[in-house]
Amino acid sequence: MADLTRAHIEAFLEMMSAERGAAGNTLVSYEHDLEDLFGFMAARRVQTIEASSSDLRAYLSGLGKSGFAPSSQARRLSAMRQFYKFLYAEGLRGDDPTAVLDSPAKGRTLPKIMSEEEVTRLLTRAAEEADDTSPGQFSRLRMLTLLELLYATGMRVSELVSLPARVLDQEGRFLIVKGKGNKERLVPLSRSAIETVRRYGEARRAEIPDADDNPWLFPSSGKEGYLPRQVFGRDLKALAARAGLKSSAISPHVMRHAFASHLLQNGADLRVVQELLGHSDISTTQIYTHVLEERLRQLVQTHHPLAKLAKNRE
């Protein structure tokens, strides 16, 4: 029976990949979460495909007692809901036991962002290093190109590192990005990003053997064939440290947040930012309005004359 449950998990993952276009990282997360649920139910001598709402509620409660954050519990619940909806749709269950489960209460966590001045310092340092003609210039120019594209478009890091080489053949100020569920979106490029990509393309052809036959903009010897996002993240932190920034607070995702927040801060429409980020639901994008509200609150508390007066009286 255990093998049967695992067969259903595999069938579910195949469906998510083929019909929903789920990304590889998403499938790995679903598999990990469902395997953990499977282990919990096995310890209770309950078949996972036959678990009741109370069984699943006990599982979630156990996560909370083990110190899992509400966001982690919510992710596990999401995986469970998708799985049991699949079983119900396939006629393998007559009900959906997750329908009556409540999502764990989550506090609003605002995303970390960088200031415009910090982004400028980072890009300036990257540009200075890319101009250095000593050995290793190509990798430094690659880093500058990655940063220019990331901040110009707000792409997810997985979208960025897996850009196809045909990007070099595109003309104009727009880039087609393939996001979650293989959905394509059009994003504009800054003049600086266009020039950096052009310069990188010339260096790429000179540096990489058979560059014209390589399908990836940022090729690598790794199994995927393109630059691993972990390598980019590591190199970004090292660059941040050299730029005099706190490296622990900077990552590719933080720069994506900075892209969105800086657009809104400078008057961009929320719907436009949603399209550029590739968010399917505008409520996901609205978190950046909360970031701005929090920054304004802090600004008032720090610099308003009445706030200063109150502080002096303390």
N, C-alpha and C positions, 0 to 999 in steps of 0.2 A: 504493500500500500504506500510505503514511503517513496518507492521509485515512481509510483503513479503520480503522487503529488509533485515530485520533481519534474515529471514529464509535462504536467500542466503548467508549471512555472516556465519551462522552456518554450512551450507553445505560446504562452502569454508574451514572452520576450520577442518571439518571432513575429507575433502580431503587431507589437509596438514598433518594431523595426520596419516591417513591410507596409503596414497600413497607416501608421501615424508618423513615420519618418523620424522616430526618436534617435537622438544622437548617441554615439557610442558610450560617452560618459554617463548619459542618462540610463542606458540599458545596464551598465555595470552597477550603478547605484540601486536600481530596481532589484537586480539579482541579489546584491548584498543584503538589502533590506528584507527581501522575502525569504532568503536563506536563514536570516536571524529569526524571523517569525516562525519558520519551520522548526528550528531548534527549540524555541520556546514551547511550541505546541507539542513537540515530541516528548519533552520533559513532563508535560501534563497528560500524556497519553491521549492526545486529541489529534485527529487527522486534520491537517491545515485546511483542506478543501471542505471539511465539515464543521469548522470552527463556528461557534455562536458569537453573537454580539458581546456577551459577557466574557467569553474567552479573549476576544480581541481587546476589550476594555481592560482586562487584567494585564495583557501584554503592554498596552500603553502606560498603564499605571506603574508597571515594573520599570519602564524606561525612565519615568519621572523620578522614581525612588533611587535609580542608579545614577542620577545626576545629569541625564540628558536634557539639554536646553529645549524649551518649547518649540523652537524652530526645527530642531532635529526630530522631535516627536511628530511634528506636523508633516515632515518629509516622509517618515515611516507610514503615517496614516494615509498620505497621498498614494504611496505605493500599494498599500492594502486596498484602498478604494478602487484603484485601477484594476487590480488583480481580481477582486471579487465581482466587479462589474463584468469583467471578461468571462468569468465562470458562469455568471447568470445569463449573459448573452449567448453563450455556447450551450446552454441547457444543462450544464453540469451541476448547477444548484438551482433550487426553486426560489431563492431569495437572495438579497444582498445584505449581509450582516453589518456592513459598514454604514448603512443608510441612517442608522439612529445614533451613530457615534459623534460626539462633539469634538471639534478641533480644540487642541490645547490653547489656553489663553497666552497670547504673545504680546509682550510690550513692544512699542514701536521703536525699532532700532534704525537710527539714521545712518546712511552710508558714509564712509570716510571719503573725504575729498581733498584735493590739493587746491591751494590758492592759485590765481593766475600768475602771481610772482614766482611761486615755486615751480610751476610748469615752465615758465620762461627760463628760469635758472637751469632746469634739467635739459631743455632743448638747446640752450646756449652751450652748455658743457658738452653735450653730444655732438653739436656742430663743430666745436673747437677740436674735439678728438678726431672727428671724421676728416678734418683738414690736415691732420698730422700724417705726413707721408712715410713715416717709419713703418717697419714690418707690422702687419696686423691691421692695416688701414681698411681692408675690405670688411672685416668683421665690425669695425667701428662705424663704417658707412652703413652697414646693414642695420646696426642698432639705431642710428639716426633715422633711417627710413622707416623702421618699425614704429618709432615714437611719433614721427610726423604723421604717419597714416593713422595711428591709434588716436591721437588727439584731434586730428582733422575729421575723423568719421565716428568715433565712439564705438568702433567695432568690439565685439567680444574677442578675447584673446585667441580662442579657438578658430574664429573666422579670420583673424589677422594672419596667424602663422600658416594657415592652409590656403592662402590666396593663390590662385593659379598664375602661371607665368604669362598667360595671355593678357594679364593686366598691363604689361609693358607695351602691348600693341594698341591699347585703347587711346583714343585721342579725345580731347575735351576735358571738362572739369568734373566729370562724374564717374563713379565707380559702382559696378554691380556687385553686391555682396550676397552670398548665399548663407542664410541663417538657419535657425531651428526649423525642423520640418521641411528642409530644402526650399524654404520660401526665399525669394529673391527681393532685394530692395535696392533702391538707387540712393547713393549718398554722394554729396558734393566733396570736392577736394580743394584745399587751399592752394594758392599759387606756389607757396613754399613746398607743400607736399608734392605737387606735380613736378617741380624742378628736382627735388631730392630723389623721387622715383626714377626720373630720367637719368640722373647721374648714377644711381645705383644700378640701373639696367645696363649701362655701358660697362661699369666695373664688373658686373656679374658675368657678362659675356667674355671678358678678358680673364677672369679669375677661375671660372668653373669649366672644366672640360665638357664638351658637348652640351653647353648651356642651352642652346636652342632646342635640344631634344628633351630637356628636363621639364616636366609639367608644373613644377612648383616655383613660385616667386622666391621663396626662401628655402632652397633645398638643403637637405641634411642627410647624413649617412644612417640616421636612425631608421627604425622599422617602418614608420609612417612615410618616410621619404621627404618630409618637411621638418622645419625647425620645431623641436618640442616646446610646448608652452612653458614647461618647467625651466628650461634653459633660458628662455627669454625673461621669465620672472626673476631668475637668479641674477642674470646680467643687468637687469633694470635696477635691482637693489644695489648692486655694486656701483653702477653709474650714479645713482642717487647719493651714495656716500661720498663719491668723489666730487659731487656738486655741492657738498656741504649740507645735504638734506638728511632727515631722519629716515634711513632706509627701511626700518621696520614698518613705517606707516605708508609706504609706497609700493604699489603693485600694479599690474596691467588693469585690474578691475577698478582700482582706485582712480586711475586715469580715465577710464570710461565714465565713472561717476563725475569726475571733474569736467569732462566734455559736456555732459548734460547740464550740470549745475551752472557752468559758465555761460552756456547758451541762454538759459532761463534768466540768469542774472543780467544779461545784456538785452533782454526784451524778446527773446524767441517765443513763439506760440507753443503751448504744451503739446498740442496735436502734432506739430512738426517734429518736436523732439521725440515723441513716441514713434513716429515713422522712422526717424534716423536710427534710433536704438533697436528697432525691430521688435518692440513690445507688442504683444497681441492684445493686451488689456491696458487701457490708459491708467487704471488704478496703480499699476506697477510704476508708471512714469511719475505719478503724482507725489511719490516719496521725495522727489527733488524739490518740490515746492515747500515741503516741510523743512528741508535743509536750509532753504533761503529764509524761512520764517524764524528758524532757530538762530541763524547768523544775525538777522536783524534784531532779535531780542537781545542777544549778547552785546551787539553794537550799542543799543540804547542803554543797557545796564552799565556799560563801561564808559560811554562818552557823553551821555546826556547830563546837562548841568545838575538836574535834580538828583540823578543817580549818584553823581560825585558828592553832592551835598549830604545825602543820606549816609554815604560811606564815611565821610569825615566826622559825622556825628556818632558813629559806632564806637 
